[in-house]
Amino acid sequence: MAGVILGHLAFWRANHLNGKGRAVSITAMIVGYVGIAIYATIFVLWNILLWNF
């Protein structure tokens, strides 16, 4: 979650600094969103398996 928020803030700031650091901020957002997706998938699968037993 922090990577997504800080990535968006860094992206906004990079746009005001002529693009310096833009690639790093995009990478932070991608890694953050992938981490959230993995966490959500594990959470959903865990609850499905837990309620089936």
Secondary structure, DSSP 8 states (H G I E B T S, - for coil): -HHHHHHHHHHHHHHHTTTTTHHHHHHHHHHHHHHHHHHHHHHHHHHHHHHH-
